[in-house]
Amino acid sequence: MDHNGDLQNIFEDPVSRRPCAPGLTQIRSQLSKILASQTFRSAEGQRAFLRFAVEETVAGRGEFLKEYTIGTQAFDRGESFDPRLDPIVRTQARKLRARLNKYFETEGALDALRIEFPKGSYTPSFRAADVPATEVFRTTTAAAGATRELAAVPLAAAAFAARFHLRWKAAVVALVILGLVGSGFAALYVLRPALASARPSIAVMPFVNIGSGNSDEFLSDGLTSELIDSLSRVPGLQVVARTSSFRFKGKRIDIGRAGRELGVATVLEGSVHKSGNRLRVTVQLNNAVDGYRLWSGNYEREVKDAAEIEQEISQSIAGALAVRFASPNDQLSPKSRPSRASPNPSAYRDYLKGRYVWNKLNLDSLRAATAYFEQAIGEDPSYAPAYTALADSYVMAPQVASASPAEVLSKIRAAASKALELDPSLGEPHFDLAVAAEYEYDWRTAEAEFTKGLQLEPGSAVGHLWYAKLLGLEGRKDEVLVQRRIAAELDPVSPYALQAVGGYFSVVGRYDDAIAQFRSALALEPGFGLTHQGLGVAYILKGMQKEGIRELELAQKLMPGPGRLALLGYGYGYSGKTAEARQILADLLRQGERRRLPALAIAQVYIGLGNKDQAFAWLEKAIDQRDLDASLQWDSLYEPLRSDRRYRALLRRMKLA
C-alpha cells in the first residue's frame, strides 16, 4: 500500500481546499516538536495517545484506531479492557484535543502543520496552517554580490512563554517590548505585520565604543552581551542571539535592513564613551518597520558603577513608556522583582574582559578568559555569572585547547553548580552540566539538564544547538532538526546555525536541500570553514566527488585543524584518491606522536580508505578519549560500519545500545 497516497486525502490547504502532501519526515518532525513542547512535556497520557495515533495513521492504519485498540496498545490496559467500563480513551481524547488547542494557540502559533482530532474520531487529521512552515525571502548580500534565498521555519511563539523566574532588570524591559507588538511589527525573516502581535522581537546592535581606544571595547561589547542575555529571559520575547547581532559590528546600520535580515520588530542601538573615570551610555530604541525612534536615553555614571547600567537603562525605558505600554501582568511590575546586588566593580570589569576575549575562541583567548573569570571570582565570590563563564571555559577546553575531558570534568561541575547555588534562575550552567554528563555517557542526566536549561533560557541558540548534538548522538534525527531550526531562528544570520540545518539534510540523504542550505550560509559568510566542510561532505555523498574535494580542501585552508584534515582524508579515500588519503593519514599519525590528537580523526580517514579493522580500532580509542564528535548514529560516513557486529559493540560502550 502506498501510504503517502493515503495521506493526500487528509492534508488540505485550509483556504483553497487543494490537497497537499507533506512527507512523513515533516509529520514526524512536527510530532516530535509537539511532544518536546512545554505544553506536552508533563502530560504523559496525552503524549502516549498522540504518538500512537499519529504513527498508526501515517502507517496507513488510521481506520483501525478504535477505543479498544488505543486502550490496549497506547495505555497497556490488557486484553480484558472494556471501553464501556473504563473511560480512559474518551477522557484522554478530550484532554488531548484541549491540550493541542492550547499548544497551537501558544507555542505552536506559527507552526506550519496542524495535527487535530475531529470530534467523534480518534484518527488525527493533518492540515497546513495559514502561516507557511518555510518562508523564502530574498535579500541582497553585499559580500556575495548576489541574491540569496534562506529557508526559515517559524519558532514556536511561546518557546519563551513558560513561567520562568526572571531577573527584575529583564522583566522591566518587557514592559516596553511586549507593548511594542501592538503597533503591527514584523515576524521572523519576512515582514508579516498580521503576525506581529503574536511575536514580539528585538535585536540589540553592538554598542559603539567612542572612547579613546580599543582598550575600552570590552565595556561596549560587554554591555551589549549582558543586555542580550537579560532580554533573553523575558517570556514571550524573541531576542536575536549575539552571533547574529555582532555581524553588524563596525558597520553603518540601516535599521530597516537590520530588522528585515534579523526578522525583528525593534532594534536597540547604543554607544559607550569612557572618559577618565566617567562612563556615558546613549541608547535608542527604533521601530524596525518604519525606522522611527521609539525612545532614547543618556546615562552618565562612574566606571565603577558599570554593572548597574543595565538596570538604569531598564528603569528609564519602563518610566518613559509605562503609560503607553504598561502590561497588566503583575509579574512585569518594576516593584515585583528587585534587582540583584551589584557585583564588586573590579570583578565585573574582569568578567567583561573575560567574556570579550572568550568570544575569540582560540587557545590563547581561552586561557586569558579563564584567568579573568578566576580573578573575578576572587574579587567577588558571590557573583554567579563569573562561575557560569568559568564553567563555559572548561567546557570548551577539550575542543579548543585539546584538554582531555577527565582534566576538566570536575571543574565544569564545580563551577556550574556554584553558579546555580548563587542564582538558580540561570539556564546556562545547566547546559554545562549536561555536557559534563555527556562526557560520562550519562545521557538521561544530560537530557534532564538540557531540559532545565532551556526551560530557564529558551532563547539560547547555543543551548538548542548543544541539545541537538545530544539528540544526534542518540540517533533522534527528526528532533535534531527541530532544535537546529529553532537555533537558526534565534541566530538568523549566524553561518554556524544555518549550516547546522544543512548538516541535518545531509545526514538524512536530502543532499540537494543540504547543498542549497550550505550555499545560503556561504552567502552570509563565504569564508566560514565549517560550511565548506559540510558542503564538501554533501557533495561527496551525492556522488559529486570533484566538487566535494574542492570544498573540503578549501575548508582545511580556511580553518586548519585535525577535524578538517581528517574529513579531507576521508574524501580522498572515498573518491579513490588513495595516495592523497594515505599522505594525510601519515601526517595525522606524526602529529599524534607530538601532542594529543583525536583518535576519531584517524578513524575517519581509515573509513574513507575502506579499512574497517583499523577504523574500528581507532574508534575504540576515540571512545576511550570520550570524544563527543564520535556521533556514530548520526553522521553518514559511519554507514559502511553499521552492519558490522563491532558497531553495536561500540554503541554499547557508549551506553547507546
MOSUL-V73144 format. One record per backbone hydrogen bond with DSSP energy under -0.5 kcal/mol. CO is the residue of the C=O (numbers start at 1). NH is the residue of the N-H. Records with the same first field share a line. If there is no record, write none. Layout:
# MOSUL-V73144
CO=NH + NH
This chain:
# MOSUL-V73144
1=3
2=6
3=7
4=8
5=8
6=9
7=10 + 11
8=11
10=12 + 126
11=20
12=14 + 128
13=17
18=13
23=27
24=28
25=29
26=30
27=31
28=32
29=33
30=34
31=35
32=36
34=37
37=41
40=43
42=44
43=47
44=48
45=49
46=50
47=51
48=52
49=53
50=54
51=55
52=56
53=57
54=58
55=59
56=61
57=60
61=64
62=65
64=66
66=70
67=71
68=72
69=73
70=74 + 75
71=77
78=81
82=85 + 86
85=87
87=91
88=92
89=93
90=94
91=95
92=96
93=97
94=98
95=99
96=100
97=101
98=102
99=103
100=104
101=105
102=106
103=106 + 108
106=109
107=157
108=111
112=129
114=116 + 127
116=118 + 125
118=121
122=124
123=118
125=116
127=114
128=14
130=132
133=135
135=137 + 152
137=150
139=148
140=142
141=145 + 146
146=141
148=139
150=137
152=135 + 154
156=159
158=161
162=164
164=166
167=171
168=172
169=173
170=174
171=175
172=175 + 176
173=176 + 177
174=178
175=179
176=180
177=181
179=182
180=183
181=184 + 185
188=190
190=187 + 192
192=195
193=196
195=198
196=199
200=238
201=266
202=240
203=205 + 268
208=210 + 272
213=216
214=217
216=219 + 220
217=221
218=222
219=223
220=207 + 224
221=225
222=226
223=227
224=228
225=229
226=230
227=231
228=232
230=233
231=234
233=235
234=237
236=200 + 238
237=239
238=202
241=245
242=246
244=247
245=206 + 248
246=249
248=251
251=253
252=254
253=255
254=258
255=259
256=260
257=261
258=262
259=263 + 264
265=288 + 289
266=203
267=269 + 286
268=205
269=284
270=208
271=282
272=210
273=275 + 280
275=278
277=303
278=275
279=301
280=273
281=299
282=271
283=297
284=269 + 286
285=294 + 295
286=267 + 288
287=291
292=287
295=285
297=283
299=281
301=279
302=305
303=306
305=308
306=309
308=312
309=313
310=314
311=315
312=316
313=317
314=318
315=319
316=320
317=321
318=322
321=325
322=326
328=330
329=332
330=333
333=336 + 337
344=348
345=349
346=350
347=351
348=352
349=353
350=354
351=355
352=356
353=357
354=358
355=359
357=360
358=361
362=366
363=367
364=368
365=369
366=370
367=371
368=372
369=373
370=374
371=375
372=376
373=377
374=378
375=379
376=380
380=383
382=384
383=386 + 387
384=387 + 388
385=389
386=390
387=391
388=392
389=393
390=394
391=395
392=396
393=397
394=398
396=399 + 400
397=401 + 403
404=407 + 408
405=408 + 409
408=412
409=413
410=414
411=415
412=416
413=417
414=418
415=419
416=420
417=421
418=422
419=423
423=426
427=430 + 431
428=431 + 432
429=433
430=434
431=435
432=436
433=437
434=438
435=439
436=440
437=440 + 442
438=441
441=443
442=446
443=447
444=448
445=449
446=450
447=451
448=452
449=453
450=454
451=455
452=456
453=457
457=460
459=461
460=464
461=465
462=466
463=467
464=468
465=469
466=470
467=471
468=472
469=473
470=474
471=476
472=475
475=477
476=480
477=481
478=482
479=483
480=484
481=485
482=486
483=487
484=488
485=489
486=490
487=491
489=492
490=241
491=494
493=495
494=498
495=499
496=500
497=501
498=502
499=503
500=504
501=505
502=506
503=507
504=508
505=510
506=509
509=511
510=514
511=515
512=516
513=517
514=518
515=519
516=520
517=521
518=522
519=523
520=524
521=524 + 525
525=528
527=529
528=531 + 532
529=533
530=534
531=535
532=536
533=537
534=538
535=539
536=540
537=541
538=542
539=543 + 544
540=543
543=545
544=548
545=549
546=550
547=551
548=552
549=553
550=554
551=555
552=556
553=557
554=558
555=559
561=565
562=566
563=567
564=568
565=569
566=570
567=571
568=572
569=573
570=574
571=575
572=577
573=576
576=578
577=581
578=582
579=583
580=584
581=585
582=586
583=587
584=588
585=589
586=590
587=591
588=592
589=593
590=593 + 594
591=594 + 595
598=601 + 602
599=603
600=604
601=605
602=606
603=607
604=608
605=609
606=610 + 611
607=610
610=612
611=615
612=616
613=617
614=618
615=619
616=620
617=621
618=622
619=623
620=624
621=625
622=627
623=626
625=405
626=628
627=630
629=631
630=632
631=634 + 635
635=638
636=639
638=641 + 642
639=642
641=644
644=647 + 648
645=649
646=650
647=651
648=652
649=653
650=654
651=656 + 657
652=655
